[in-house]
Amino acid sequence: MKRKTDFLPYALISPLIIFIVLLALTPAVFTTIAAFFKVQPLNPPTHFSGLENFRDILHNTNVISSLGNTFYYIIIGVTLSTVLGIYFAVILQRRFTGRSILIAVLILPWALPGVVEGILWTGIWDANTGVLNSILKSLHLITHYQVFLGQNKLITILAIEVVQVWQITPLSTILVLAVLQNIPDDLYEAATIDGSDGRKAFRHITLPLIRPGIAIAVVQAIIATLNIFDQPYILNGAASTGNSLAMETYAVSFQNLNFGQGYALSLLITLFTLFVSVVVAKFIYKKVEY
């Protein structure tokens, strides 16, 4: 006898599928197609231009500068958020009094919008009334207030990326913590009996077994830093010392009103994000069997 098809599971997931198609796949298809057209509202008509948009984008000095800045954002942000995520996850692995409260507080920066975080950290980095300048001057570490944003490129990028690391580290922590809690305690007990100290147990047991969580944490950090926009825009404006690829996409599309090049740059960022994420997942992710 033929089994009757149960349509209930399909009915339950259909709203999600429709949501993904309408809000994710449809714009992606539209952007991919429009990237090969000249789309300038002030210079009509729209017509097919082939690879012209991509060629112009790759010869745009502002795009090249923002690409270099984004590279620094990725290096700093992914490294710090992953290392801190592992560190906090190891601390939160064991149950202790106030652990739930600490996790709730840890999640707060991740839940805040990037614009809100940028405004909050403006009070720290501000050159005239910033908290950091006040503390450093009170400790006699500086003689006058310093300008942290807008002058030196590396210092500007580091200051901005600290804000984003503050935002994305909680998610990295939760991802690694979820994997940590699945590691059987028997492995650590056996290691202790064999004479392994905490460092050896961490290196030979913890790190290899949390590689799936680390891989996902790294990928989400790469996606976040490749698309950083709110923090540099709020903290540093449109200054070239901190502009990112996402900011340059906004400038090309809505300031220069060259939507064709904006679509092309968005498509390149998407493809680059996909490529880097796949490479990182391939080299870091490893299936774990206990």
C-alpha positions as CSV (number, residue, x, y, z in Angstrom):
1,M,0.0,0.0,0.0
2,K,1.2,3.5,-0.8
3,R,1.8,5.7,2.1
4,K,-0.2,8.9,2.3
5,T,1.9,12.0,2.1
6,D,1.8,14.1,5.3
7,F,1.5,17.7,4.2
8,L,1.6,19.1,7.8
9,P,5.4,19.5,8.0
10,Y,5.4,21.3,4.6
11,A,2.6,23.5,5.7
12,L,4.4,24.4,8.9
13,I,7.7,25.4,7.1
14,S,6.0,27.1,4.2
15,P,5.7,30.6,5.9
16,L,9.5,30.5,6.5
17,I,10.2,29.4,2.9
18,I,8.0,32.2,1.6
19,F,9.7,34.7,3.9
20,I,13.2,33.6,2.7
21,V,12.2,33.7,-0.9
22,L,10.6,37.2,-0.7
23,L,13.1,38.9,1.6
24,A,16.3,37.1,0.7
25,L,16.4,35.2,-2.6
26,T,14.3,37.7,-4.6
27,P,16.5,40.7,-3.8
28,A,19.6,38.6,-4.4
29,V,18.4,37.6,-7.9
30,F,17.4,41.2,-8.6
31,T,20.8,42.5,-7.5
32,T,22.7,39.9,-9.5
33,I,20.8,40.9,-12.7
34,A,20.9,44.7,-12.1
35,A,24.7,44.6,-11.5
36,F,25.1,44.1,-15.3
37,F,23.0,47.2,-16.2
38,K,23.6,50.9,-16.1
39,V,21.2,52.2,-13.5
40,Q,21.5,56.0,-12.9
41,P,18.2,57.8,-12.2
42,L,19.8,61.2,-13.2
43,N,21.2,59.8,-16.4
44,P,18.6,57.6,-18.0
45,P,17.8,55.3,-19.7
46,T,18.7,52.0,-18.0
47,H,20.6,49.7,-20.4
48,F,22.7,46.6,-20.4
49,S,26.4,47.4,-19.7
50,G,28.0,44.0,-19.2
51,L,31.0,44.1,-17.0
52,E,31.4,47.9,-17.1
53,N,30.1,48.4,-13.6
54,F,32.6,45.9,-12.2
55,R,35.5,47.4,-14.1
56,D,34.6,50.9,-12.8
57,I,34.3,49.7,-9.2
58,L,37.7,47.9,-9.3
59,H,39.3,51.2,-10.6
60,N,37.6,53.3,-7.9
61,T,40.2,54.6,-5.5
62,N,37.6,54.9,-2.7
63,V,36.6,51.3,-3.1
64,I,40.2,50.2,-3.0
65,S,40.8,52.2,0.2
66,S,37.7,50.8,1.8
67,L,38.7,47.3,0.8
68,G,42.0,47.8,2.7
69,N,40.1,49.1,5.8
70,T,37.7,46.2,5.7
71,F,40.7,43.8,5.6
72,Y,41.9,45.3,8.9
73,Y,38.4,45.1,10.3
74,I,38.3,41.4,9.5
75,I,41.7,40.6,11.0
76,I,41.1,42.5,14.2
77,G,37.4,41.7,14.6
78,V,37.6,38.0,13.8
79,T,40.7,37.4,15.9
80,L,39.5,39.3,19.0
81,S,35.9,38.0,19.0
82,T,37.0,34.4,18.5
83,V,39.7,34.4,21.2
84,L,37.4,36.3,23.7
85,G,34.5,34.0,22.8
86,I,36.5,30.9,23.6
87,Y,37.8,32.5,26.8
88,F,34.4,33.5,28.1
89,A,32.9,30.2,27.0
90,V,35.5,28.3,29.1
91,I,34.7,30.5,32.1
92,L,30.9,29.9,31.7
93,Q,31.3,26.2,31.1
94,R,31.2,25.4,34.9
95,R,28.1,26.3,36.9
96,F,28.5,28.9,39.6
97,T,26.4,31.4,41.5
98,G,25.3,34.3,39.2
99,R,26.1,32.4,36.0
100,S,22.7,33.0,34.5
101,I,22.8,36.7,35.3
102,L,26.3,36.9,33.8
103,I,25.1,35.2,30.6
104,A,22.2,37.6,30.3
105,V,24.5,40.6,30.7
106,L,26.9,39.1,28.2
107,I,24.1,38.9,25.6
108,L,23.1,42.5,26.0
109,P,25.7,44.1,23.6
110,W,24.7,41.6,20.9
111,A,21.0,42.5,21.3
112,L,21.7,46.2,20.9
113,P,21.5,47.8,17.4
114,G,24.8,48.9,15.9
115,V,23.6,52.6,15.8
116,V,22.9,52.5,19.5
117,E,26.3,51.0,20.3
118,G,28.0,53.7,18.1
119,I,26.3,56.4,20.0
120,L,27.2,54.9,23.4
121,W,30.8,54.5,22.5
122,T,30.9,58.1,21.1
123,G,30.9,59.1,24.8
124,I,34.1,57.0,25.3
125,W,36.1,57.9,22.2
126,D,35.1,61.6,22.0
127,A,38.1,63.9,21.8
128,N,36.6,66.6,24.0
129,T,34.4,65.0,26.6
130,G,35.3,61.3,26.2
131,V,35.4,59.0,29.2
132,L,38.7,57.4,28.1
133,N,40.4,60.8,27.8
134,S,39.2,61.7,31.3
135,I,40.5,58.5,32.8
136,L,43.9,58.7,31.1
137,K,44.3,62.3,32.1
138,S,43.3,61.5,35.7
139,L,45.9,58.8,35.8
140,H,48.5,61.3,34.4
141,L,49.1,59.0,31.4
142,I,48.4,61.9,29.0
143,T,48.9,65.6,29.3
144,H,46.1,66.7,27.0
145,Y,43.0,65.1,25.4
146,Q,43.8,62.8,22.5
147,V,41.9,62.4,19.2
148,F,41.4,58.7,18.7
149,L,39.2,58.8,15.6
150,G,39.7,60.3,12.2
151,Q,43.5,61.0,12.1
152,N,45.5,57.7,12.2
153,K,44.0,55.0,10.1
154,L,45.1,52.0,12.2
155,I,44.1,53.6,15.5
156,T,40.7,54.6,14.0
157,I,40.0,51.2,12.7
158,L,41.1,49.6,16.0
159,A,38.8,51.9,18.0
160,I,35.9,51.2,15.7
161,E,36.4,47.5,15.6
162,V,36.6,47.4,19.5
163,V,33.0,48.5,19.4
164,Q,32.0,45.8,17.0
165,V,33.9,43.1,18.9
166,W,31.9,44.2,21.9
167,Q,28.8,43.4,19.9
168,I,29.7,40.1,18.2
169,T,31.7,38.5,21.0
170,P,28.6,37.4,22.9
171,L,27.3,35.4,19.9
172,S,30.8,33.7,19.5
173,T,30.7,32.9,23.2
174,I,27.3,31.3,23.1
175,L,28.2,29.2,20.0
176,V,31.4,27.9,21.6
177,L,29.6,27.4,24.9
178,A,26.9,25.3,23.3
179,V,29.6,22.9,22.0
180,L,31.5,22.9,25.3
181,Q,28.5,21.7,27.2
182,N,28.3,18.6,25.0
183,I,31.8,17.4,25.9
184,P,31.5,14.5,28.4
185,D,33.1,15.1,31.8
186,D,34.6,11.6,31.6
187,L,37.2,12.8,29.1
188,Y,38.5,15.4,31.6
189,E,38.4,12.9,34.4
190,A,40.4,10.4,32.4
191,A,42.9,13.1,31.4
192,T,43.3,14.1,35.1
193,I,44.0,10.5,36.0
194,D,46.6,10.2,33.3
195,G,48.4,13.2,34.8
196,S,47.3,16.0,32.4
197,D,47.0,19.5,33.8
198,G,44.4,22.1,32.8
199,R,46.5,23.4,29.9
200,K,47.1,20.0,28.4
201,A,43.4,19.1,28.7
202,F,42.5,22.4,27.0
203,R,44.9,21.8,24.2
204,H,44.3,18.1,23.6
205,I,40.6,17.8,24.5
206,T,38.8,21.1,24.6
207,L,40.2,22.8,21.4
208,P,39.8,19.8,19.1
209,L,36.3,19.1,20.3
210,I,35.0,22.7,20.0
211,R,36.2,23.2,16.4
212,P,32.6,23.1,15.0
213,G,31.6,25.9,17.4
214,I,34.8,27.9,16.6
215,A,34.1,27.4,12.8
216,I,30.6,28.9,13.1
217,A,31.8,31.7,15.4
218,V,34.5,32.6,12.9
219,V,32.1,32.6,10.0
220,Q,29.6,34.8,11.7
221,A,32.4,37.2,12.7
222,I,33.6,37.4,9.1
223,I,30.1,38.1,7.8
224,A,29.6,40.8,10.5
225,T,33.0,42.5,9.9
226,L,32.7,42.4,6.1
227,N,29.4,44.2,6.4
228,I,30.3,46.6,9.1
229,F,28.5,49.9,8.6
230,D,26.8,51.4,11.6
231,Q,29.8,51.7,13.9
232,P,32.2,53.5,11.5
233,Y,29.4,55.7,10.1
234,I,28.3,56.8,13.6
235,L,31.8,57.1,15.1
236,N,33.8,58.4,12.1
237,G,31.3,59.6,9.5
238,A,32.4,59.4,5.9
239,A,36.1,59.9,6.6
240,S,38.4,57.7,4.5
241,T,40.4,56.6,7.6
242,G,37.6,54.2,8.6
243,N,35.2,53.7,5.7
244,S,34.3,50.1,4.9
245,L,33.0,48.3,1.8
246,A,29.5,48.5,3.1
247,M,29.8,52.3,3.6
248,E,31.3,52.6,0.1
249,T,28.3,50.7,-1.3
250,Y,26.0,53.2,0.4
251,A,28.0,56.1,-1.0
252,V,28.1,54.8,-4.5
253,S,24.4,54.0,-4.5
254,F,22.7,56.8,-2.6
255,Q,25.2,59.7,-2.7
256,N,26.5,59.2,-6.3
257,L,23.2,57.8,-7.4
258,N,24.9,55.1,-9.4
259,F,22.8,52.1,-8.5
260,G,24.4,49.9,-11.2
261,Q,27.8,50.1,-9.6
262,G,26.2,49.8,-6.1
263,Y,24.6,46.5,-7.2
264,A,27.9,45.3,-8.7
265,L,29.8,46.1,-5.4
266,S,27.1,44.4,-3.4
267,L,27.4,41.3,-5.5
268,L,31.1,41.3,-5.2
269,I,30.9,41.6,-1.4
270,T,28.3,38.8,-1.3
271,L,30.5,36.5,-3.4
272,F,33.6,37.3,-1.4
273,T,31.7,36.7,1.9
274,L,30.5,33.3,0.6
275,F,33.9,32.3,-0.6
276,V,35.8,33.2,2.6
277,S,33.1,31.6,4.7
278,V,33.3,28.3,2.8
279,V,37.1,28.3,3.0
280,V,37.2,29.0,6.7
281,A,34.5,26.4,7.4
282,K,36.4,23.8,5.3
283,F,39.7,24.4,7.2
284,I,38.4,24.8,10.7
285,Y,35.2,22.8,10.9
286,K,35.7,19.1,11.8
287,K,33.0,16.6,12.7
288,V,33.3,15.5,16.3
289,E,32.3,12.1,17.6
290,Y,32.5,11.4,21.3
